[in-house]
Amino acid sequence: MSVLLSIETATEVCSCALSHNGEIIINKENHREQSHATLLGVFVDEIMRFARKNDLHIDAIAVSSGPGSYTGLRIGVSEAKGLAYGLNVPLIAIPTPKIMASIIKDKVEEGTLLCPMIDARRMEIYATFFDISLNTIRKTSADIVDENSYRELLDKQKIAFFGNGAEKCKSVIQHPSALFIPNIYPQASAMIPLAEKAFDEKDFVNVAYFEPFYLKEFVATVPKNKIL
């Protein structure tokens, strides 16, 4: 018996889900960019009110651990850590690419590699490769994509590319073994099976010291039209 609260804010989508024994009870999701700071607290408050009203004790907090948006990850992980500490429950960290890969693993042919792509900047993306059993074939890397990217892998097998980073790569990677799947994004509801598995295996992270996997340091920019 487990009640888990999952939080996902690694990309432009902000989402929270409450689950009981792997079944979704509440799912809150918004696709409006730059809304995380405003909406995440509202979503969590609504879920916590529902849990208290229905006498549901939350057993753990799960959070998408990155990589992704620096600000989005910081907001989501801060909220998750605060909840875990305040409720005195364990914290579960789920890699964002694995969440994305879990969404389509049963929708592709046997032998197809899964490559979630998270937008970084310009033609750079965060890419990870999994097989359809979600075993990591290549760890997450920041890649600058051109027409020769992943050619050695594509010459051997089909690769499904998806995520908000895949859209800008579609016109560049023209290999016949490249399959682009639209409208795949990390979401809290997709975290539930992975979070349940981690909870059963007691695969927790330290609430005090856990940090998101940013992959790259945050780079601040100054608006060009700023008046000094």
N, CA and C of each residue as an Amber inpcrd file, in Angstrom:
protein
   684
   0.8510000  -1.1870000   0.0000000   0.0000000   0.0000000   0.0000000
   0.8930000   1.2470000   0.0000000   0.7440000   2.0980000  -1.0070000
   1.5630000   3.3080000  -1.0570000   0.7870000   4.4560000  -1.6750000
   0.9980000   5.6350000  -1.1070000   0.4480000   6.8700000  -1.6570000
   1.6340000   7.7600000  -1.9830000   1.7980000   8.0970000  -3.2600000
   2.9410000   8.8690000  -3.7030000   2.5020000  10.1760000  -4.3530000
   3.2590000  11.2280000  -4.1030000   3.0520000  12.5110000  -4.7690000
   4.2310000  12.7350000  -5.7090000   3.9450000  12.8290000  -7.0120000
   4.9900000  12.9850000  -8.0270000   4.9650000  14.3990000  -8.5910000
   6.1480000  14.9630000  -8.7980000   6.2990000  16.3380000  -9.2770000
   7.2230000  16.3530000 -10.4860000   6.8000000  17.0150000 -11.5640000
   7.6080000  17.0790000 -12.7840000   7.6150000  18.5120000 -13.3110000
   8.8040000  19.1260000 -13.3690000   8.9210000  20.5150000 -13.8300000
  10.1670000  20.7220000 -14.6900000  10.6880000  19.6760000 -15.3120000
  11.9720000  19.7660000 -16.0080000  11.8990000  20.5250000 -17.3320000
  10.7070000  20.6000000 -17.9400000  10.5630000  21.3160000 -19.2040000
   9.4810000  22.3830000 -19.0450000   8.8690000  22.7750000 -20.1540000
   7.8350000  23.8170000 -20.0850000   6.5540000  23.3190000 -19.4360000
   6.3990000  22.0120000 -19.2910000   5.2030000  21.4380000 -18.6720000
   5.3870000  21.3600000 -17.1640000   4.3760000  21.8150000 -16.4380000
   4.3690000  21.7300000 -14.9810000   3.2720000  20.7470000 -14.5800000
   3.6410000  19.6900000 -13.8330000   2.6260000  18.6910000 -13.4930000
   2.8820000  18.0650000 -12.1300000   1.7890000  17.6430000 -11.4970000
   1.8120000  16.9170000 -10.2230000   0.7740000  15.8090000 -10.2940000
   1.0610000  14.6950000  -9.6500000   0.1030000  13.5920000  -9.6350000
   0.1350000  12.9080000  -8.2820000  -1.0350000  12.5670000  -7.7930000
  -1.1720000  11.7750000  -6.5680000  -1.6280000  10.3850000  -6.9770000
  -0.9230000   9.3710000  -6.4780000  -1.2650000   7.9980000  -6.8340000
  -1.4160000   7.1330000  -5.5950000  -2.2390000   6.1020000  -5.7280000
  -2.4450000   5.1240000  -4.6520000  -2.2550000   3.7380000  -5.2310000
  -1.2100000   3.0470000  -4.7720000  -0.8850000   1.7190000  -5.2930000
  -0.7680000   1.6980000  -6.8140000  -0.1500000   2.7280000  -7.3570000
   0.1010000   2.7930000  -8.7900000  -1.0210000   3.3680000  -9.6260000
  -2.1630000   3.6460000  -9.0130000  -3.2970000   4.2120000  -9.7380000
  -3.3900000   5.7200000  -9.5020000  -3.6040000   6.4730000 -10.5760000
  -3.7070000   7.9280000 -10.4550000  -5.0040000   8.3130000  -9.7490000
  -4.8760000   9.1500000  -8.7370000  -6.0470000   9.6950000  -8.0470000
  -6.3160000  11.1120000  -8.5450000  -5.2680000  11.9200000  -8.5910000
  -5.3730000  13.2990000  -9.0880000  -4.1900000  13.5580000 -10.0050000
  -4.4460000  14.2270000 -11.1230000  -3.3710000  14.6410000 -12.0230000
  -3.5830000  16.1000000 -12.3920000  -2.5980000  16.9300000 -12.1030000
  -2.6460000  18.3510000 -12.4220000  -1.5420000  18.6470000 -13.4250000
  -1.8870000  19.3040000 -14.5210000  -0.9040000  19.5110000 -15.5800000
  -1.1790000  20.8030000 -16.3260000  -0.1140000  21.5380000 -16.6140000
  -0.2520000  22.7830000 -17.3660000   0.9050000  22.8950000 -18.3480000
   0.5980000  23.2980000 -19.5890000   1.6070000  23.3680000 -20.6400000
   2.0230000  24.8010000 -20.9540000   1.6060000  25.7360000 -20.1530000
   1.9750000  27.1360000 -20.3870000   3.3740000  27.3740000 -19.8470000
   4.2590000  27.8670000 -20.7020000   5.6420000  28.0700000 -20.3000000
   5.7560000  29.1120000 -19.1940000   6.8200000  28.9760000 -18.4030000
   7.1670000  29.9040000 -17.3350000   6.0460000  30.0560000 -16.3030000
   5.3230000  28.9640000 -16.0510000   4.2440000  29.0050000 -15.0680000
   4.5830000  28.2160000 -13.8110000   5.7430000  27.6090000 -13.7720000
   6.0820000  26.7030000 -12.6840000   6.0320000  27.3770000 -11.3160000
   6.6300000  28.5440000 -11.2130000   6.6930000  29.2330000  -9.9240000
   5.3040000  29.5820000  -9.4160000   4.3950000  29.8610000 -10.3340000
   3.0390000  30.2370000  -9.9500000   2.1660000  29.0230000  -9.6920000
   2.2310000  28.0400000 -10.5700000   1.2720000  26.9430000 -10.5300000
   1.6550000  25.7660000  -9.6420000   2.9400000  25.4990000  -9.4950000
   3.3200000  24.3000000  -8.7570000   2.7780000  24.3160000  -7.3320000
   2.9160000  25.4450000  -6.6490000   2.4010000  25.5510000  -5.2920000
   0.8980000  25.3720000  -5.2280000   0.1950000  25.8690000  -6.2410000
  -1.2630000  25.7310000  -6.3040000  -1.6410000  24.2610000  -6.4800000
  -0.9500000  23.5880000  -7.4110000  -1.2230000  22.1590000  -7.6440000
  -0.9830000  21.3400000  -6.3810000   0.1440000  21.5880000  -5.7260000
   0.4860000  20.8280000  -4.5230000  -0.5280000  21.0910000  -3.4150000
  -0.9330000  22.3430000  -3.2720000  -1.9130000  22.6810000  -2.2320000
  -3.2360000  21.9550000  -2.4720000  -3.6880000  21.9180000  -3.7330000
  -4.9360000  21.2200000  -4.0540000  -4.8280000  19.7310000  -3.7360000
  -3.6920000  19.1410000  -4.0690000  -3.4950000  17.7110000  -3.8110000
  -3.4220000  17.4250000  -2.3120000  -2.7230000  18.2760000  -1.5800000
  -2.6010000  18.0730000  -0.1380000  -3.9500000  18.2250000   0.5580000
  -4.7500000  19.1650000   0.1000000  -6.0960000  19.3310000   0.6660000
  -6.9360000  18.0750000   0.4250000  -6.8390000  17.5400000  -0.7880000
  -7.5870000  16.3270000  -1.1240000  -7.1150000  15.1590000  -0.2530000
  -5.7950000  15.0370000  -0.0960000  -5.2480000  13.9390000   0.7030000
  -5.7260000  14.0170000   2.1500000  -5.7050000  15.2110000   2.7190000
  -6.1580000  15.3610000   4.1070000  -7.6440000  15.0720000   4.2370000
  -8.4170000  15.5710000   3.2840000  -9.8640000  15.3710000   3.3180000
 -10.2290000  13.8960000   3.2410000  -9.4320000  13.1280000   2.4920000
  -9.7290000  11.7070000   2.2920000  -8.8570000  10.7970000   3.1590000
  -8.2090000  11.4000000   4.1460000  -7.4070000  10.6520000   5.1100000
  -6.3560000   9.7800000   4.4250000  -5.6610000  10.3770000   3.4500000
  -4.5930000   9.6750000   2.7420000  -3.2460000  10.1520000   3.2710000
  -2.4540000   9.2370000   3.7660000  -1.1180000   9.5680000   4.2520000
  -0.1180000   9.3780000   3.1150000   0.5780000  10.4460000   2.7420000
   1.5570000  10.3650000   1.6600000   2.8080000   9.6680000   2.1700000
   3.2180000   8.6190000   1.4430000   4.3360000   7.7870000   1.8750000
   5.6790000   8.2470000   1.3290000   5.6800000   8.9630000   0.2030000
   6.9370000   9.4370000  -0.3800000   6.6340000  10.5080000  -1.4160000
   7.6410000  11.3190000  -1.6790000   7.5810000  12.3380000  -2.7300000
   8.5370000  11.9190000  -3.8370000   8.0670000  11.9290000  -5.0770000
   8.9250000  11.6330000  -6.2350000   9.0880000  12.8950000  -7.0630000
  10.2940000  13.1300000  -7.5500000  10.5450000  14.3270000  -8.3520000
  11.3940000  13.9720000  -9.5660000  11.0990000  14.6290000 -10.6740000
  11.8980000  14.4910000 -11.8860000  13.2370000  15.1930000 -11.6530000
  14.3430000  14.4700000 -11.8790000  15.6440000  14.9700000 -11.4230000
  16.4970000  15.6260000 -12.5010000  15.9890000  15.7000000 -13.7510000
  16.7420000  16.3710000 -14.7940000  17.4660000  15.3860000 -15.7000000
  18.1670000  15.9450000 -16.7150000  18.3890000  17.3740000 -16.9410000
  17.1590000  18.0570000 -17.5440000  17.2830000  19.3590000 -17.7150000
  16.1810000  20.1370000 -18.2620000  16.3850000  21.6020000 -17.9570000
  15.2870000  22.3030000 -17.8260000  15.3370000  23.7260000 -17.5110000
  15.9260000  23.9360000 -16.1200000  16.9500000  24.7660000 -16.0260000
  17.5850000  25.0310000 -14.7340000  16.5650000  25.5670000 -13.7380000
  15.7850000  26.5560000 -14.1640000  14.8060000  27.1610000 -13.2680000
  13.7050000  26.1740000 -12.9180000  13.2060000  25.4560000 -13.9170000
  12.1470000  24.4960000 -13.6640000  12.5770000  23.4140000 -12.6900000
  13.7770000  22.8700000 -12.8910000  14.2830000  21.8390000 -11.9840000
  14.4560000  22.3810000 -10.5700000  14.9740000  23.5890000 -10.4630000
  15.1970000  24.1820000  -9.1440000  13.8870000  24.3550000  -8.3910000
  12.8490000  24.7980000  -9.1020000  11.5410000  24.9840000  -8.4810000
  10.9500000  23.6500000  -8.0450000  10.9760000  22.6600000  -8.9420000
  10.3860000  21.3690000  -8.6350000  11.0950000  20.6470000  -7.5090000
  12.4210000  20.6290000  -7.5430000  13.1840000  19.9270000  -6.5140000
  13.0610000  20.6340000  -5.1710000  13.0500000  21.9550000  -5.1650000
  12.8760000  22.6930000  -3.9100000  11.5360000  22.3630000  -3.2660000
  10.4810000  22.3140000  -4.0800000   9.1490000  21.9680000  -3.5710000
   9.1420000  20.5380000  -3.0380000   9.7340000  19.6200000  -3.7960000
   9.7490000  18.2120000  -3.3860000  10.5180000  18.0100000  -2.0870000
  11.6660000  18.6570000  -1.9700000  12.4670000  18.5340000  -0.7570000
  11.7440000  19.1200000   0.4520000  11.0890000  20.2520000   0.2370000
  10.3380000  20.8630000   1.3290000   9.2040000  19.9730000   1.8100000
   8.5020000  19.3520000   0.8620000   7.4060000  18.4410000   1.2200000
   7.9330000  17.2050000   1.9450000   9.0080000  16.6150000   1.4100000
   9.5640000  15.4130000   2.0290000  10.0260000  15.6970000   3.4540000
  10.6560000  16.8410000   3.6350000  11.1310000  17.2070000   4.9760000
   9.9560000  17.4800000   5.9130000   8.9850000  18.2660000   5.4200000
   7.8500000  18.6300000   6.2570000   6.9730000  17.4540000   6.6290000
   6.8160000  16.5100000   5.7090000   5.9800000  15.3360000   5.9590000
   6.7710000  14.1910000   6.5830000   8.1030000  14.3690000   6.6220000
   8.9920000  13.3250000   7.1540000   8.8220000  12.0090000   6.3900000
   8.8850000  12.1260000   5.0500000   8.7690000  10.9590000   4.1830000
   9.9680000  10.9240000   3.2340000  10.2640000   9.7800000   2.6250000
  11.4130000   9.6750000   1.7220000  11.2230000  10.4710000   0.4350000
  12.3650000  10.7770000  -0.1850000  12.3820000  11.4810000  -1.4700000
  12.9270000  10.5380000  -2.5350000  12.2000000  10.4490000  -3.6510000
  12.5770000   9.6090000  -4.7880000  12.9340000  10.5160000  -5.9590000
  14.0510000  10.2590000  -6.6040000  14.4650000  11.0430000  -7.7680000
  14.4240000  10.1600000  -9.0140000  13.6840000  10.6010000 -10.0280000
  13.5510000   9.8500000 -11.2740000  14.1800000  10.6670000 -12.4150000
  15.1750000  10.1190000 -13.1320000  15.7790000  10.8600000 -14.2490000
  14.7220000  11.2360000 -15.2960000  14.7450000  12.4750000 -15.7110000
  13.7500000  12.9670000 -16.6670000  13.7420000  12.1690000 -17.9720000
  14.9040000  11.8520000 -18.5790000  14.8630000  11.0650000 -19.8210000
  14.1970000   9.7050000 -19.6440000  14.3800000   9.0940000 -18.4810000
  13.7740000   7.7820000 -18.2420000  12.2530000   7.8930000 -18.1670000
  11.7680000   8.9870000 -17.6060000  10.3140000   9.2250000 -17.5820000
   9.7880000   9.2790000 -19.0090000  10.4610000  10.0260000 -19.8600000
  10.0330000  10.1820000 -21.2480000  10.0860000   8.8600000 -21.9960000
  11.1770000   8.1080000 -21.8010000  11.3230000   6.8250000 -22.4940000
  10.2540000   5.8300000 -22.0650000   9.8420000   5.9080000 -20.7920000
   8.8330000   4.9660000 -20.2990000   7.4830000   5.1530000 -20.9870000
   7.2520000   6.3440000 -21.5140000   5.9690000   6.6480000 -22.1540000
   5.8140000   5.8890000 -23.4730000   6.9060000   5.6960000 -24.1900000
   6.7930000   5.1100000 -25.5290000   7.4180000   3.7280000 -25.6570000
   7.9590000   3.1710000 -24.5730000   8.6940000   1.9180000 -24.6770000
   7.8500000   0.7650000 -25.2230000   6.5430000   0.8170000 -25.0210000
   5.6710000  -0.2430000 -25.5110000   5.0320000   0.0960000 -26.8610000
   5.4750000   1.1840000 -27.4710000   4.8580000   1.6430000 -28.7110000
   5.7940000   1.5600000 -29.9140000   6.9660000   0.9670000 -29.7230000
   7.9280000   0.8550000 -30.8250000   8.3100000  -0.6040000 -31.0410000
   8.9110000  -0.8770000 -32.1800000   9.3140000  -2.2330000 -32.5140000
  10.4540000  -2.7170000 -31.6220000  10.5030000  -4.0250000 -31.4160000
  11.6190000  -4.6460000 -30.6920000  12.9290000  -4.2800000 -31.3770000
  13.9290000  -3.9020000 -30.5880000  15.2320000  -3.5550000 -31.1410000
  15.4140000  -2.0770000 -31.4140000  14.3420000  -1.3020000 -31.3140000
  14.4400000   0.1400000 -31.5290000  15.0430000   0.8030000 -30.2960000
  16.0010000   1.6880000 -30.5280000  16.5420000   2.4630000 -29.4170000
  15.6410000   3.6550000 -29.1400000  15.5730000   4.0490000 -27.8930000
  14.7780000   5.2040000 -27.4900000  15.7170000   6.3490000 -27.1400000
  15.4810000   7.5030000 -27.7550000  16.3400000   8.6540000 -27.5000000
  15.5120000   9.8810000 -27.1270000  15.2090000  10.0700000 -25.8380000
  14.5730000  11.3090000 -25.4110000  15.5380000  12.4720000 -25.5910000
  15.0390000  13.5580000 -26.1640000  15.8470000  14.7510000 -26.3940000
  15.2200000  15.9320000 -25.6650000  16.0010000  16.5710000 -24.8190000
  15.5290000  17.7380000 -24.0770000  16.2520000  18.9620000 -24.6080000
  15.4940000  19.9730000 -24.9500000  16.0480000  21.1750000 -25.5630000
  17.0440000  21.8610000 -24.6280000  18.1960000  22.2400000 -25.1670000
  19.1820000  22.9960000 -24.4040000  19.2330000  24.4200000 -24.9730000
  19.9970000  24.6240000 -26.0180000  20.0200000  25.9290000 -26.6840000
  20.5060000  25.7450000 -28.1130000  20.0950000  26.6220000 -28.9920000
  20.4510000  26.5510000 -30.3960000  20.2780000  25.1150000 -30.9020000
  21.3280000  24.5040000 -31.4230000  21.2010000  23.1230000 -31.9020000
  21.7450000  22.1270000 -30.8900000  21.7720000  22.5150000 -29.6420000
  22.2480000  21.6240000 -28.5870000  21.0530000  20.9950000 -27.8670000
  21.2030000  19.7180000 -27.5530000  20.1580000  18.9910000 -26.8340000
  20.8050000  18.0740000 -25.7950000  20.0110000  17.7020000 -24.7900000
  20.4250000  16.6720000 -23.8400000  19.8180000  15.3650000 -24.3420000
  20.6560000  14.4150000 -24.7120000  20.1790000  13.1600000 -25.2980000
  20.6570000  11.9640000 -24.4800000  19.7670000  11.0000000 -24.3140000
  20.0690000   9.7420000 -23.6350000  19.5580000   8.6130000 -24.5120000
  20.2280000   7.4610000 -24.4850000  19.7710000   6.3190000 -25.2640000
  19.4110000   5.1630000 -24.3340000  18.2070000   4.6110000 -24.5450000
  17.7290000   3.4520000 -23.7990000  17.3110000   2.3590000 -24.7730000
  17.3270000   1.1030000 -24.3000000  16.6190000   0.0730000 -25.0460000
  15.1790000   0.0520000 -24.5390000  14.3340000  -0.8040000 -25.0920000
  12.9160000  -0.7410000 -24.7330000  12.6350000  -1.3400000 -23.3520000
  13.6690000  -1.8940000 -22.7120000  13.5300000  -2.3310000 -21.3200000
  14.0020000  -1.2530000 -20.3610000  14.3100000  -0.0690000 -20.9110000
  14.7680000   1.1050000 -20.1600000  16.1510000   0.9190000 -19.5480000
  16.9320000   0.0180000 -20.1450000  18.3470000  -0.0580000 -19.7750000
  19.0870000   1.0630000 -20.5060000  19.9970000   1.7210000 -19.8200000
  20.7280000   2.8250000 -20.4220000  21.8000000   2.2900000 -21.3780000
  21.7040000   2.6930000 -22.6290000  22.6850000   2.3150000 -23.6450000
  23.7870000   3.3680000 -23.7220000  23.4080000   4.6210000 -23.5890000
  24.3850000   5.7120000 -23.5040000  23.8720000   6.7430000 -22.5210000
  24.7340000   7.1430000 -21.6030000  24.3260000   8.1060000 -20.5850000
  24.0110000   9.4610000 -21.2150000  23.3160000  10.2830000 -20.4640000
  22.9150000  11.6000000 -20.9430000  24.1320000  12.4480000 -21.2780000
  24.0490000  13.0820000 -22.4380000  25.1370000  13.9450000 -22.8910000
  24.5500000  15.1890000 -23.5380000  25.2760000  16.2840000 -23.4650000
  24.8890000  17.5050000 -24.1700000  25.4890000  17.4320000 -25.5740000
  24.6400000  17.2750000 -26.5770000  25.0890000  17.0690000 -27.9550000
  24.7020000  18.2450000 -28.8340000  25.6260000  18.6390000 -29.6970000
  25.3130000  19.5970000 -30.7620000  24.9700000  18.7820000 -32.0030000
  23.7590000  18.9240000 -32.4710000  23.2430000  18.0480000 -33.5190000
  23.5250000  18.5990000 -34.9100000  24.0330000  17.7130000 -35.7870000
  24.1710000  18.0450000 -37.2040000  23.7280000  16.8270000 -38.0170000
  23.9320000  16.8740000 -39.3240000  23.4210000  15.8180000 -40.1940000
  24.1150000  14.4650000 -39.9640000  25.2630000  14.4610000 -39.3010000
  25.9800000  13.2150000 -39.0490000  25.7760000  12.6660000 -37.6350000
  24.9860000  13.3360000 -36.8380000  24.7840000  12.9060000 -35.4590000
  24.1570000  11.5130000 -35.3850000  24.7310000  10.6670000 -34.5600000
  24.2200000   9.3160000 -34.2500000  24.2110000   8.3920000 -35.4720000
  24.9900000   8.7300000 -36.4880000  24.9720000   7.9390000 -37.7140000
  25.4150000   6.4870000 -37.4770000  26.4160000   6.2900000 -36.6290000
  26.9020000   4.9310000 -36.3730000  25.8000000   4.0560000 -35.7690000
  25.0120000   4.6200000 -34.8760000  23.9070000   3.8760000 -34.2870000
  22.7740000   3.6830000 -35.2900000  22.4820000   4.7190000 -36.0630000
  21.3870000   4.6600000 -37.0230000  21.6690000   3.6710000 -38.1500000
  22.9370000   3.4620000 -38.4650000  23.2950000   2.4890000 -39.5030000
  23.0070000   1.0560000 -39.0460000  22.8580000   0.8630000 -37.7300000
  22.6690000  -0.4810000 -37.1790000  21.2290000  -0.7830000 -36.8010000
  20.4590000   0.2340000 -36.4330000  19.1150000  -0.0150000 -35.9340000
  18.2760000   1.2540000 -35.9700000  16.9720000   1.0740000 -35.7920000
  16.0870000   2.2200000 -35.7380000  16.2440000   2.9400000 -34.3980000
  16.0740000   4.2520000 -34.4490000  16.0990000   5.0530000 -33.2250000
  14.8720000   5.9440000 -33.2120000  14.1360000   5.9100000 -32.1140000
  12.9870000   6.7980000 -31.9340000  13.4570000   8.0330000 -31.1690000
  13.3190000   9.1890000 -31.7980000  13.6750000  10.4610000 -31.1770000
  12.3880000  11.1650000 -30.7430000  12.3880000  11.7440000 -29.5750000
  11.1840000  12.4100000 -29.0780000  11.5550000  13.3980000 -27.9750000
  10.6200000  14.2740000 -27.6470000  10.8770000  15.3120000 -26.6590000
  10.9780000  16.6700000 -27.3080000  11.0260000  17.7240000 -26.4790000
  11.0340000  19.0730000 -27.0500000  12.3330000  19.4040000 -27.7690000
  13.3770000  18.6040000 -27.5720000  14.6010000  18.8130000 -28.3300000
  14.5860000  18.1430000 -29.6860000  13.7090000  17.1640000 -29.8630000
  13.6670000  16.4190000 -31.1270000  13.0750000  17.2480000 -32.2620000
  12.1930000  18.1780000 -31.9270000  11.5380000  18.9640000 -32.9720000
  12.5440000  19.7290000 -33.8240000  13.5600000  20.3040000 -33.1740000
  14.5210000  21.0970000 -33.9490000  15.5570000  20.2200000 -34.6490000
  15.5710000  18.9280000 -34.3270000  16.5170000  18.0050000 -34.9640000
  15.9070000  17.2760000 -36.1560000  14.5910000  17.3500000 -36.2710000
  13.8800000  16.5760000 -37.2880000  14.3360000  16.9190000 -38.6990000
  14.6000000  18.1830000 -38.9500000  14.9960000  18.5950000 -40.2950000
  16.4820000  18.3680000 -40.5520000  17.2310000  18.0500000 -39.5020000
  18.6840000  17.8840000 -39.6330000  19.0630000  16.4170000 -39.7560000
  18.4660000  15.5630000 -38.9180000  18.7590000  14.1250000 -38.9530000
  17.8220000  13.4660000 -39.9700000  18.3590000  13.1460000 -41.1310000
  17.5400000  12.6550000 -42.2400000  17.7220000  11.1640000 -42.5160000
  18.3540000  10.4710000 -41.6220000  18.6350000   9.0440000 -41.8240000
  17.3240000   8.2520000 -41.8980000  17.2250000   7.2510000 -42.7950000
  15.9800000   6.4660000 -42.9200000  15.6190000   5.6620000 -41.6690000
  16.5740000   5.4260000 -40.7770000  16.2770000   4.6810000 -39.5460000
  15.8580000   5.5860000 -38.3930000  15.7810000   6.8860000 -38.6670000
  15.3880000   7.8370000 -37.6260000  13.8710000   7.9970000 -37.6140000
  13.2720000   7.7660000 -36.4680000  11.8310000   7.8940000 -36.2920000
  11.5700000   9.0080000 -35.2820000  10.7890000   9.9950000 -35.6840000
  10.4850000  11.1080000 -34.7870000   9.0430000  10.9990000 -34.3000000
   8.8850000  10.9540000 -32.9790000   7.5640000  10.8040000 -32.3690000
   7.1840000  12.1280000 -31.7080000   6.1020000  12.7610000 -32.1470000
   5.7400000  14.0860000 -31.6120000   4.9840000  14.0090000 -30.2890000
   4.9210000  15.1450000 -29.6380000   4.0770000  15.3390000 -28.4500000
   4.3910000  14.4010000 -27.2880000   5.6820000  14.1240000 -27.0960000
   6.1100000  13.3530000 -25.9330000   6.8540000  14.3070000 -25.0030000
   6.4020000  14.3970000 -23.7870000   7.0180000  15.3010000 -22.8200000
   6.9760000  14.6360000 -21.4430000   7.9080000  14.9810000 -20.5720000
   7.8750000  14.3890000 -19.2320000   6.6610000  14.8950000 -18.4660000
   6.0110000  14.0020000 -17.7400000   4.8260000  14.3730000 -16.9790000
   4.7400000  13.5340000 -15.7160000   4.1550000  14.1150000 -14.6940000
   4.1010000  13.4570000 -13.3870000   3.3620000  12.1290000 -13.4430000
   2.3130000  12.0470000 -14.2420000   1.5370000  10.8090000 -14.3180000
   2.3770000   9.6460000 -14.8430000   3.3470000   9.9480000 -15.7250000
   4.2080000   8.9060000 -16.2720000   5.2790000   8.4660000 -15.2750000
   5.4850000   9.2410000 -14.2310000   6.4810000   8.9020000 -13.2240000
   6.0160000   7.7790000 -12.3000000   4.7150000   7.5630000 -12.2280000
   4.1570000   6.7090000 -11.1730000   4.7180000   5.2850000 -11.1610000
   4.7430000   4.5580000 -12.3030000   5.3110000   3.1990000 -12.2490000
   6.7700000   3.1830000 -11.8100000   7.5510000   4.1650000 -12.2740000
   8.9550000   4.2480000 -11.8920000   9.1060000   4.5920000 -10.4190000
   8.2580000   5.4830000  -9.9370000   8.3060000   5.8640000  -8.5250000
   7.8770000   4.7080000  -7.6280000   6.8720000   3.9550000  -8.0610000
   6.4190000   2.7870000  -7.2940000   7.5400000   1.7580000  -7.1690000
   8.2450000   1.5380000  -8.2640000   9.3560000   0.5760000  -8.2520000
  10.4510000   1.0460000  -7.2970000  10.7860000   2.3320000  -7.3690000
  11.8140000   2.8790000  -6.4790000  11.3800000   2.7940000  -5.0200000
  10.0940000   3.0470000  -4.7620000   9.5880000   2.9840000  -3.3870000
   9.6820000   1.5580000  -2.8510000   9.2940000   0.5970000  -3.6570000
   9.3480000  -0.8080000  -3.2350000  10.7830000  -1.2500000  -2.9470000
  11.7260000  -0.6990000  -3.7410000  13.1300000  -1.0710000  -3.5760000
  13.8500000  -0.1700000  -2.5840000  13.1060000   0.7760000  -1.9900000
  13.6790000   1.7440000  -1.0360000  14.8490000   2.5080000  -1.6650000
  14.6660000   2.8770000  -2.9200000  15.6900000   3.6280000  -3.6490000
  15.4240000   5.1170000  -3.4410000  15.9070000   5.6360000  -2.3250000
  15.6430000   7.0170000  -1.9420000  16.9250000   7.8570000  -2.0330000
  16.7520000   9.1820000  -2.1000000  17.8930000  10.0940000  -2.0700000
  17.8510000  10.8910000  -0.7770000  18.9820000  11.4680000  -0.4270000
  19.0830000  12.2520000   0.7990000  18.3570000  13.5850000   0.6320000
  17.3760000  13.8220000   1.4570000  16.5590000  15.0320000   1.3270000
  17.3980000  16.2890000   1.4820000  18.3350000  16.2810000   2.4060000
  19.1250000  17.4740000   2.6810000  20.1120000  17.8030000   1.5680000
  20.7160000  16.7770000   0.9650000  21.8260000  17.0130000   0.0550000
  21.5150000  16.7740000  -1.4180000  20.3400000  16.2780000  -1.7360000
  20.0400000  15.9910000  -3.1400000  19.9770000  17.2690000  -3.9730000
  20.5660000  17.2140000  -5.1520000  20.5100000  18.3080000  -6.1210000
  20.0890000  17.7450000  -7.4740000  19.3820000  18.5240000  -8.2890000
  19.0020000  18.0450000  -9.6300000  20.2300000  17.8170000 -10.4990000
  20.0480000  17.0170000 -11.5360000  21.0970000  16.7780000 -12.5160000
  20.9800000  17.8560000 -13.5910000  21.7050000  18.9520000 -13.3820000
  21.6220000  20.0640000 -14.3300000  22.4060000  19.7710000 -15.6010000
  23.4440000  18.9460000 -15.5180000  24.3590000  18.5980000 -16.5960000
  25.2800000  19.7520000 -16.9550000  24.7150000  20.9570000 -17.1100000
  25.5220000  22.1300000 -17.4000000  25.2000000  23.2190000 -16.3950000
  26.1700000  24.0750000 -16.1430000  25.9470000  25.1800000 -15.2240000
  25.0010000  26.1970000 -15.8490000  24.2430000  26.8540000 -14.9830000
  23.3280000  27.8970000 -15.4360000  24.1210000  29.0840000 -15.9570000
  23.7220000  29.6130000 -17.1180000  24.3610000  30.7870000 -17.6940000
  23.3390000  31.9090000 -17.7650000  23.5810000  32.9600000 -17.0030000
  22.6730000  34.1130000 -17.0020000  22.9490000  34.9800000 -18.2220000
  21.8990000  35.5430000 -18.7860000  22.0630000  36.4450000 -19.9270000
  21.4880000  37.8060000 -19.5910000  22.0510000  38.8200000 -20.2100000
  21.5870000  40.1930000 -20.0010000  20.7850000  40.6150000 -21.2190000
  19.5390000  41.0930000 -21.0330000  18.7400000  41.5370000 -22.1790000
  19.4720000  42.5790000 -23.0030000  19.3960000  42.4380000 -24.3350000
  20.1040000  43.3690000 -25.2080000  19.5860000  44.7880000 -25.1100000
  18.2970000  44.9380000 -24.7800000  17.7200000  46.2830000 -24.7560000
  17.7780000  46.9120000 -23.3560000  18.5910000  46.3340000 -22.4560000
  18.6890000  46.8930000 -21.1150000  19.3450000  48.2460000 -21.1480000
  18.7320000  49.2030000 -20.4760000  19.2670000  50.5800000 -20.4240000
  20.0650000  50.7510000 -19.1470000  21.3200000  51.1490000 -19.2600000
  22.1820000  51.3430000 -18.0860000  22.0450000  52.7650000 -17.5570000
